[in-house]
Amino acid sequence: MIKFLTSKLLWVGIISFMLALLATLPISFVLSYLPKNIPIQLSQVSGTIWQGKAASVRYQNIEFGQLNWDIQPLSLFLGQLSSHINLKGEQIKLDSDIAIHWDKTLHLSQTQAEIEASFLQNFKKIPAKLAGTFNLNLDSVVVKIPRKQVNNRPPLPLIQGKIEWHNAQVLSPVDIPLGAYRLVLKTRDQTQLGQLNSLDAPNAPITLDTKLQLDQKYDYQVKGKIKANKQANALLKMGITSLGKPKVDAYIPIDEKGNLQKLPFLANF
């Protein structure tokens, strides 16, 4: 009996020592053993694995800003690894709870973010220069983490929350003020649903009211209506008129279907 208790206490001591070691292990020590070719680079790191910060975060040579994290070790007993993160840069600010589940899904909750529209052009060659600010208030984001992509398509994230684009503007190839918009996102049966409306109508350049649907195959459907108001400049009015013939109420109906990845400027997303 004494031998059994001694052995048990020995293992408890070893486990306690390992947990204490991990809790105090400097993050800089861990990063020194990571491969040099990973797409994310952290600089001027301090703290531990569980709680620390990096003065600079770069992804594929794109600067994001300062990152702070606070991982909850006890979440491991719930089958997930949970952390609170805060990112603060010149063009992006983000605050979110993030969890990686053992079922290979990534969950973000209570996400608040402010992103300059110009920041998005660091990732893809959008055929226009954009301006304005995106404000994100997302209750939930769920992303599957597959071992490999199917047909070169990443899994469709399922998002619930709200995104607003304020002071929206196209700066080039021509300067077109667009106003402000709100996109409310919901999910149903692994399908992403959205309601996109212009804000401040009828004082906005455009009055827009549409419903969106996007499935896991990236097939989309857009239904709604749009019209240009007197505040719209000539180029914007011309572009909206080209969408179709206005009805009696001056709105042009929208009813489009297709595949998101087959659109020319989104083909590589």
N, C-alpha and C positions, 0 to 999 in steps of 0.2 A: 504494500500500500504506500509506504513511504517512498519507495523507488518510483512508483507511478506518479505520485505528486511531484517529486523532484523533476522527473522527465517533463511533466506538463508545465511546471513553472519555468523550466529551461526554454521550452518552445515559446511560451508567452514572452519571456525576456528577449529572445531572439527577434520575434515579430515586432515587439515594441521598439527595439533598437533600430530595426530596418525602417519602421514608419517614422521614427524620429530623424533618422538619417535622410530620408526622402523629403521630409518636411523642411529641413534646413539646407538641403543641397542647393548651392547657388545655380541659378539658371545659366549663367555664363559657362559653368563647367559642363552642363548638358549640351549647350549649343556647340561647344568645341568638338564634340564627337559626331555631329550631324554632317551628312554629305555636303560638299561645297556647292553642288549644282542644283540645290533645291530652289524653286522659283521665289520663295519668300526669304527676305533678308532682314534680320533685326540688328540694330546697332545701338551701342551704349546701353546695354541691358543691365538691370539690377534687380535684386530680390531673389526669390526662390521659384521653383517650379510652380508652386501653388499660388503665390502672390508676388507680382513683380510688375515691371514696366520696361518698355523699350522707347528710347527717345526718338527713334525713327523706324518705320516699317516700310519696306519696299517690296512690291510684287511685280516681277518682270520689268524691273527698272522704273516702276511708277511709284512716286512718293505718296504715302498715305498720311503720315504724321505720327504722333506719339500714341502708343498703345499701353493701356493698363489692363491687367487681368487679375481675377480673384477666383481661383478654382476651389470648389467645395469637395474635399476628399471623401466625405461621407456619402456623396452621391454615387460612388462606386458600388455601394451595397444595394442601391436601387437599380442596378443594371445600366448605369449611364455615367458619363463624365460631364459634370455641369460647371459652368463658369460664368461670371459676369465680366463683360469687356467694355472698355471705353476707348474710343478712337477719336483723336482730335488733330486735324490738319488744317491747312489753309483753305482747302476746297471741300473738305468732307468732315463731318462730325457725326459720330454714331455711338449709341449707348444701347446695349442689348444683353439679355440672358441667352446663353447658348449651351446646348447639350448634345452630346454624341451618344446615341443609344446603341446597345449591343445588336439591335436588329438592323444595323447599318443605315440609320437615318440620322440626319442632322436637323435639330430643332432650334429655331430662334423664337423668342417670345419677348413681348413688351419692348419691341425695337423702336427707338426714336432716332431719326437721322435727318441731317440737313446736308444736301449735296448740290454743289454748283453744277449747272448743266454742262458747262465747259469741261468739267472733270471726266464726264463719260466718254469724251472723244479720245481719251488716252487708250481706250481698249479696242475700239473698232473704227474703221474708216467710214464714218457717217458722211454722206454726201451733202452736208450742210454744217455751218458753224452755229451752235446753239447758245442761248443765253438764258438767264433766269435761275431760279432756285427750286429744287425738289425737296419737299418736306414729307418724310415718311413717318407714319404712325401705324405700325404693323403689330397686330395681336399675335399672329402665328405665321411662321414660315417652316415648311417641312420639305426636306430634300432627301431623296434616296441617294445612297452612296454605292453605286454599282462597282463590281470588279472590273467591268469593261462596258463601254458605251455600246448601245444597240443602234446599228445603222448610222454610226457617227453622231448620234443624238444624245445629249445629256438628259437625264430624267427631268421632266417638267416640275419645277418647284410649285407647291401648293401654298398659296398666300391668302391670308385673311387680314384685312386692314384697309388703310387709306393712304393714297399718294396724291399730293397736290403739287402742281407746277405753277409757280407764281412768276409774274413778269416774263412770261414765256415769249421768246423772240428768236427768229432766224436772222442771223447777222450776215451770212453769205450763203450762196452766191448773190443774194439780194437781201436787203434789210426789210423784214416783215414783222411788225409787232403782232403777237397772237393773243395776248390777254392772260387769263389764268384758267386752270382746269383742275378737276378733282376726279380721281379714279378710285371707286370703292370696289374692293376685291373680296370674293367669297369662293368657297369650293363646294363641289357636289359630285360625289361618285368619281373621284380622281380627275375631275374636270375643273378648270379654272374659269370662273365667271367674273364679269366686271361690268360696272355701270360708269360710263365716262360722260361727264357734263362740263360745260363751260361755266365759269363763275362770273358774278357781277353782270349777268345778262339783264337787260338789253344794252347796258353800257359797254359791253365787251365787243371787240371786233367781230367775234363769231359767237353764234348761239348754237350749241352742240348738245345733242341728247342721244346717246347710243348705248346699246347693250352688246357686250363682248362675250365670246365663248372660245376656249382653247383647250383641246384635249391632249392626251399623252402622245399622240402621233403628230402633234403640232398643227393639226387641222384647225382652222379658225373660222368663226362666223361673226359678222358685224351687222347689226340691224339698228336703224335709228333715223335721225334726220339732222340736217345742218342748214344754216343760212348765214350769209354775210350781212352784218349790220352796217349802218352808215359810217361807223368808226373805222371800218376796214379800208385799207388802202387799195389802190386800183389792181395791183398784182394779186392780192389775196382774193378780191372779188372775182377776178378772172379765173383763178384756180378753182374756186368753189363752184362757179357757174359751169365749169367743164365737167363736173361730176354728174350732171343730169339736168333735167328740166324741172324748174320749181313748180310746186303745187299752188293752189289758191292762196294758202297761208304764207307763201314765199319760201317755205322750206323745201329742200331737195332731199328726197328719201335716200337712205343708205341701206343696201342689202348686198353684202359681199361675203364670199366664201373662198377658201384657198388653203394653202399650206404656208405657214410662217417662214419656213426655211427655204422656200422657193422664191420668196421676194428678193429682188436683186441686192438691196442693201442690207438684208438680214441673213443672206445665205450662209454666212460663216459664223453666225452666233451659236 
